[in-house]
């Protein structure tokens, strides 16, 4: 009964509802439409929506990126500074901001490494576009202080707004402080692009991913349209496009 409810819910709530409506529209266009191009576009768009909204997309877009992160990530066995890349924050009206889920995962992973070796943490994340105050690094500082970290070991890098800028500013900090190697902490989904950028800037780093954004063991319900898969697939698509764009613009 519960499984039946889940199946029904996947098609009466977005994104499943949109797929149903698009399917109806596509069938109508195939039967009644006169333009072959419109029919082809409608079918392609329907297929794209099905892939992006289900476990099919997870297999194609998400898991390859996260498996790559798994393959290069190391255990933090030796002391090195920990560089954390910002993963987004949520602004509150008149009350500052708080970390997004991916940022919180990265902060916790960095804090665990810090507790092992008592090394410095540099958190790289500036003020989001469209806002004028409260950087990601400031929010991370608040979280780490609440966790009990000694703030003399925390460095706020509050200028970077892109992965490329993260690498630039972290490299400058390393040069200024005579560090030759760091732990690079970011989400598994983001590691491929981050690693490529840091390599392109000749930064010596040990990658440590902070976690996944979707399950790698998919049940049959994950192959039905669902919001979690859509969100994860859009994040992965952002990374693939980002990799391609950085390659085109000679940044990796």
KAUR-V583096 format. One record per residue. RES is the residue in one small letter. PHI is phi as a letter, one per 30 degrees, with the letter a starting at -180 (* if undefined). PSI is psi in whole degrees, 0 to 359 (NA if undefined). OMEGA is omega in radians with two decimals (999 if undefined). Layout:
RES,PHI,PSI,OMEGA
RES,PHI,PSI,OMEGA
This chain:
x,*,316,3.13
x,d,318,3.12
x,d,319,3.11
x,d,318,3.11
x,d,318,3.13
x,d,319,-3.13
x,d,315,3.12
x,d,315,-3.11
x,d,327,-3.09
x,d,342,-3.13
x,c,352,3.10
x,c,353,3.06
x,c,150,3.07
x,d,148,0.04
x,d,353,-3.12
x,e,322,3.13
x,d,318,3.13
x,d,323,3.12
x,d,318,3.09
x,d,313,-3.14
x,d,320,3.13
x,d,324,3.09
x,d,315,3.12
x,d,316,3.13
x,d,319,-3.13
x,d,315,3.10
x,d,318,3.11
x,d,315,-3.12
x,d,323,3.13
x,d,321,-3.11
x,d,316,-2.99
x,c,336,-3.04
x,d,154,3.14
x,c,338,-3.09
x,d,119,3.10
x,d,325,-3.13
x,d,317,3.12
x,d,321,3.12
x,d,314,-3.13
x,d,315,3.13
x,d,318,-3.13
x,d,317,3.12
x,d,317,-3.14
x,d,316,-3.13
x,d,321,3.09
x,d,315,-3.14
x,d,319,3.11
x,d,316,3.13
x,d,320,3.12
x,d,316,-3.14
x,d,312,-3.07
x,d,336,-3.04
x,c,8,-3.03
x,b,180,3.12
x,d,343,3.07
x,d,314,3.11
x,d,324,3.10
x,e,316,3.14
x,d,322,-3.05
x,d,318,-2.95
x,c,315,-2.98
x,d,306,-2.99
x,d,320,3.09
x,e,320,3.10
x,d,316,-3.08
x,d,328,3.04
x,d,323,3.08
x,d,317,3.10
x,d,319,3.07
x,e,319,-3.03
x,d,334,-3.09
x,c,347,-3.11
x,d,148,-3.09
x,b,164,2.97
x,d,134,-3.09
x,d,81,-3.01
x,c,339,-3.09
x,b,153,-3.09
x,d,123,3.01
x,b,154,3.03
x,e,152,-3.10
x,c,117,3.09
x,c,122,-3.10
x,c,131,3.12
x,c,133,-3.11
x,d,143,-3.11
x,b,15,3.09
x,j,147,3.06
x,b,162,3.09
x,c,126,-3.14
x,d,142,3.10
x,c,139,-3.10
x,d,111,3.09
x,i,8,-3.08
x,b,34,3.08
x,i,222,-3.07
x,a,167,3.06
x,b,157,-3.01
x,d,145,2.98
x,d,171,-3.08
x,e,314,-3.10
x,d,321,3.08
x,d,317,-3.11
x,d,319,3.07
x,e,315,-3.09
x,d,320,3.12
x,d,314,-3.12
x,d,318,3.10
x,d,316,3.13
x,d,320,-3.14
x,d,322,3.09
x,d,318,3.11
x,d,318,3.10
x,e,317,-3.14
x,d,332,3.11
x,d,319,-2.95
x,b,354,-3.12
x,h,38,3.11
x,c,169,-3.11
x,d,152,2.99
x,c,125,2.98
x,c,120,-3.13
x,c,121,-3.05
x,c,112,3.12
x,a,120,-3.09
x,c,198,3.11
x,d,133,-3.10
x,d,148,3.08
x,e,135,-3.12
x,j,355,3.12
x,b,161,-3.06
x,b,358,-3.11
x,a,163,-3.14
x,i,102,3.11
x,d,164,3.06
x,d,323,-3.12
x,d,323,3.09
x,d,317,3.14
x,d,317,3.11
x,d,321,3.13
x,d,317,3.12
x,d,317,-3.13
x,d,313,-3.10
x,d,323,3.10
x,d,320,3.10
x,d,333,3.09
x,d,347,3.10
x,j,13,3.14
x,d,143,3.05
x,d,116,-2.95
x,d,350,3.03
x,d,345,3.10
x,c,9,-3.11
x,c,134,3.11
x,c,125,3.08
x,c,118,2.97
x,c,100,-2.92
x,c,26,3.14
x,c,331,-3.03
x,d,138,3.08
x,b,355,3.10
x,b,167,3.10
x,d,321,3.12
x,d,318,3.11
x,d,326,3.03
x,e,309,-3.09
x,d,317,-3.14
x,e,311,-3.05
x,d,325,3.09
x,d,320,3.10
x,d,318,3.12
x,d,318,3.11
x,d,319,3.11
x,d,316,3.13
x,d,319,-3.11
x,d,333,-3.06
x,c,12,3.08
x,h,39,3.02
x,c,138,-3.12
x,c,354,-3.14
x,a,148,3.13
x,b,161,2.83
x,d,132,3.09
x,c,115,-3.09
x,c,122,3.01
x,a,174,-3.14
x,d,153,3.14
x,e,321,-3.11
x,d,333,-3.05
x,c,353,-2.98
x,d,321,-3.09
x,e,312,-3.13
x,d,319,3.14
x,d,313,-3.13
x,d,319,3.14
x,d,318,3.14
x,d,315,-3.11
x,d,323,3.07
x,d,319,-3.11
x,d,336,3.12
x,c,14,3.07
x,h,41,3.07
x,c,129,3.11
x,d,116,-3.04
x,b,156,3.03
x,c,113,-3.07
x,d,136,3.06
x,b,109,-3.12
x,d,154,-3.01
x,c,356,3.11
x,k,170,-3.11
x,c,167,3.06
x,c,354,3.10
x,a,153,3.13
x,d,143,3.08
x,c,350,3.06
x,c,105,-3.01
x,c,126,2.99
x,d,173,-3.08
x,d,331,3.14
x,d,332,3.13
x,d,343,3.11
x,d,355,2.99
x,d,158,3.13
x,e,133,3.10
x,a,152,-3.06
x,d,323,-3.13
x,d,316,3.12
x,d,319,3.14
x,d,314,3.13
x,d,314,-3.13
x,d,317,-3.12
x,d,324,3.09
x,d,322,3.05
x,d,317,3.13
x,d,319,3.11
x,d,320,3.07
x,e,319,-3.14
x,d,317,3.12
x,d,316,3.11
x,d,321,3.11
x,d,318,3.08
x,d,314,-3.13
x,d,318,-3.12
x,d,317,3.11
x,d,324,3.09
x,d,315,-3.13
x,d,324,-3.10
x,c,13,3.03
x,i,39,3.08
x,c,355,3.00
x,b,NA,999
